[in-house]
Amino acid sequence: MSMRSIHARFAGMVLALLLCVCAAAQAQQPTDPLPSWTDGRAKSAILDFVRRVTQEGGPDFVPPPERIATFDNDGTLWAERPIYFQLAFALDEIKRLAPSRPDWADKEPYRSVVAGSIDGLVASGEKGLLDILAATHAGMTTEDFARAVSDWLASARHPEKNRPYAELVYQPQLELLAYLRANGFKTFIVSGGGIEFMRVFAESRYGIPPEQVVGSSGRVTLRTSPDGRPQLYKEAEVEFVDDGPGKPVGINRFIGRRPILAFGNSDGDLQMLQYTAAGTGPRLALILHHTDGEREWAYDRKSHIGKLDKALDEGRAKGWIIVDMKSDWTSVFPPER
């Protein structure tokens, strides 16, 4: 073998060894589980909390069955402006159903909604809203309702962001949900939104299965369908409102354990945050403060959607983690598909 061949082989061995060393060093470097969160108080508090509750033998260790994390949905896991997305679905459904309902042509609030205005809905107040919800959320099987929601999510686009509603989930929250589950947490949605509505997309968008969704619900009854099959039908009657003081009640009824972590964004989440923080042992209460008027919307105390007033004051007074969207998140929404 010539000296040139020996040198070439030796150089190749050295290069291979260096590549192995670099790969090993890279493998030893922990990856950031929350890449869309900026380094700061909020991110550090989350990482530290998870480290403490998962450290076996440590003073703050929490067994996996008790690692319950609850998240509000509207304004916490996905956007909520200019109107709640479930209401946007209901208004679009009125327009879709209008051709088969000629009696709506001169009847408010349907006439205004079909015309692309909500003036009639606003003027009719709570009754008009209930009429809209009854027309679009009741009198059908749960399967038909889920199909209508799924079809709407596949076709409707947000009027301001011009993206499908299901893409307006928060990327940092997707990372947080995955991080918590990777560390033995069970993640739940606890929201004022309709439970049947959220169950359609919760698993595909958040990785949260239907049985871990707690929400407001209407009465559902079992009936025999025209083809002779037993079916569940949605009725025009409110059964449970999972908002404000209803959230701890819903947690007790459907989860059966007090959360050790809760994340909300409005005064409607205050009681859930209080209930979580009041438990014994390590606790983490977080509030998302919408401060980013460029990438999303900036709003809090005077907003008619997602009002954050009392919860903001109590959160600051009690040392809860106030997540500032503008400064704590490097991105808001996932990249467009």
N, C-alpha and C positions, 0 to 999 in steps of 0.2 A: 504494500500500500504506500503510495507516495506521501510525502510530507504535506502536500496541498490537500489531499484527501483526509489526512489525519486532522489537520487544522479545521477543515470544513465540518467534519463530524464533531469535533470538540466544540466548535462554535454553536452547532445545532443543539448539542446537549446543554450548553450553558443557557441558550435562549429558552429551551423547553423548561429548564429548572426555574428561570426567572418568571416565566409565565405561570408556572405552578405556584410560586411564592406569592405573586400578585393576586392570583385567584383566591388563594387561601386567605390572604389579608383582607380581600374584598368580602369574602364570606363571613369573616369574623366581625366586620363592621355592621352593627344593627341598622336595618332600614327604618326610615321614619314612618310610623304607622299613620301619622296625620300630616301628610305633605301639604295639604291646602290650609293648614293652620299656621299662622306666624308664631315664631318663638316669643313667648310672653307669658303673662300671668295665667290666662285662660288655659292655654295648651299645657303649661307646666302643672296646673292644678289637676287637669284630667289625667295626665300621665302619672303623676304622683299618687293620685287616688287609686287608680287601677293597680299600680305597683303594690300599694299597701294592703289592699283588700285581697290580693291574690298571693301574697307571700305567706306560705305555710309556716306556722310557728311564730309568725309575727304578731304583735299586739292588736293589729287591726284586721287580721285575716277573717274573711267572710266565706263560709262554705258556698260552693257553686249554686245549690238550690235557692240560696237567699240573695244571690246577685241579680236583683231585679232592677231594670232600668226602664223608665217610662218617658215617652216623648209625646208632646203635643204634635199635631200634624200641620194645620194651617199656620203659616208664618214661622214654623219651627223646623219642619222637614221639607216643606215646599212653599212656594210663594203664595200670597193671599190677596194681592191687589190686581186690578182696581176693585174687584169683588171676589168673594170666596168662590173657588172653582166649582164647588158643588152647585152654587146658585147659577153660575155661568152655564153649567150643564142643564139645569132646569129650564132656563130661558131658551136655550137652543132647542131643547126638546119640545117646548111649546111651538116654536116655529116649524119644527119637523112634523108635529102632529096636527097642525092647524088645517091642512087640506081635508083631513078626515073629520074635522069638527067645525062645520059651518056655523054652529051656534055661537062660536067665539067671535065671529066677525064684528059684532057690534057690542061686545060685552067686555068690560074692564075686569081685571087688568090684562086679559088676553089680547085685546085689540092693540093696545100700545106695545106690548112685547113683540107681537108679530110685525108691527110697523117699525121695529128697531128702536123703540123708545121705552124707557121705564117710568115715564111720568105717571101713567095710570097705575103702575104698581106702587109707586111711592105714595100716591094719593089714597090708595086703598088700604095702606098701612099693613098691620099684622094679618088682617083677614085676607088681603090680596096675596100676601106671601104664602099663607097656608093653602090658599086655593091653587097657587102655582105648584107648590110641593105635592099637594094631593093629586093633581092632574098628571104629574110626571113621576111620582114615587109610589103610587098606590094603585090597587085594582089590577095587579099583574102578579105573576109568580116571581119568586126571588131570582130564578134563572133568567127570566125575560128581562128583569131589571138589570142584572149583571151584564147581560148581553148588550143592552142599550148603553150602559156606561162604557163598556169596552169599545163599542163602535165609536162613541163620541171621542174617547181618548185617542183613538187611532186617526181621527180626521180633523178634530177641532184644533184651532191654533189661537194662542193668546193674542188679544187685540193690540197690545203694545210691544211685546217681545217678539211676536211673529214666530213663535216656536210652539210645538205641541205642548199642551199643559203638562204632560207627564215628564217632559224634559226640564221643567222648571223646579226640579228638586235641588236641594243644596248639596253640592259636592263635598264640602267639609263634613256634613252630617252623615253622608253615606260612608265616609271614611271612619267616622266615630262609631257608627253602628257596627261596622265590620270589626273594628278594633275591640269593642266591648264583647262581641260574640266570640272572638278569638281568645278572649280571656275568661270564658266561662259565664258571661252574663246572658240572661234571657231578656231580649228587648221587646217592649210593648209600645203600641200606639195607644194613647189615652187622649181622645180628642172630642170636641163638641160636634164634629162632622158626623154624617150618617155612617153607621157601622157597615151597612150593606154597600154603600158607595166606596168606602175606603178599602174594603176587602177585595175589591176587583183588582187593585193595582199594588197593594201593600207588599205582597211577596215579590213581584217582579221588579219593583222599583227600590224597595228598601230591604228585601230579604226577611221581611216580617210576615209569617204565615197568618192566615185568616183567624185562627184561634187565638192569636196574640194581638188582636185589634179590639179595643174597647171604644165605643162611640155611642152617640145618641141613636135611639132606635124607635121605630114605629111598631105597632102591633102586627104580628104575623100569625096567621091561622092556617091550619091544615085542612085542605078541601080536596075533593075529587075533581080532577080536570075533565074536560069534555071527552078525552080519550080514555077515561077510566083510571087514570093513574093518580095516586096521592101526591099532592103538590102543596108547597108552602106559598101562600098568597100574602102580599103586602097590603095592609089596610090603612085607611086614612085616619089613623089615630096615634097620637104620640104616646109612647110607652115609657121612655126614659130619656132624660136630657143629661148628657155627660159633659157638663160645663160648669165652671165655678165650683161651688160646694158639691156638685154632683160628681166631680172627678174622683175624690177620695172614696165616695160611695161606690162608684163604678170599679175602682181598684179593688176594694174589699169584695165586691160581688163577683167579679170575673177573674181576678188574679189570686186573691186570698193571702197575699203577702204585702207588707209595706215596702215600697221601693227603697233602695239605698241611693239611687241616682234618679233625678227628675230634671227634665229640660222643657222649658216653655218659652213663650215670648210675649204674653199679654196678661192683663188682669184676670182673664178667664182661667189662667193657669195658677193663680196665686194660691188657692187652697191645696192644689196638688203639691206645689213646692213646699208649703207650710207643713203638710202632712208628712212629706218625705223627710224634711229637715228635722222634724220633731222626734224621729225615732232614735233609739239607742245605737251606739256604735258609730262607725264612720259613715258620713252622709255627704252627698254632693248635690247642691241645687244650682242650676244654671238657667240664665235668662238670655235669650238672643235679643239684642237691641238693634233695631233696624236703623242704621246710621248712614247707609251708603246710597245716596241719591243718584249716583252715576251708574253703578252696576245693577242696582235694584231700586228700592225706594227708601226714603228717609221719613220715618214717622214714629210717634210714640204717644205722648199724653193727650193730644187733641184729635187723634185719628178716630174715624168712625169704623175702621177695620183694624183689628188687632191693637186696640188701645192699651198702652203700657203706661200706667200712672202709679197706682198704689203698689203694684208688684215691684216697680223700679225703686220706689222709695224704701220698701221693706227689704228688698234685696241688698241695697247698698248699706242699710243700717245693720243687717245681720251678717254681712260678709259673704253673701252668695256670689257666685261667679257671674258677672255681667259680661257677656260676650259681645264685643263691639264689632259688628259686621265689617265695617270699613277697615279697621286696623287689625283685627284678629284673623281675618280670612284673606288668603292670597287670591282665591277664586270664589265665586258664588255658585254658578251653575256649571254642570259638566260641559265639556266641549260639544258643539253641535254635531249631530250625527250626519 
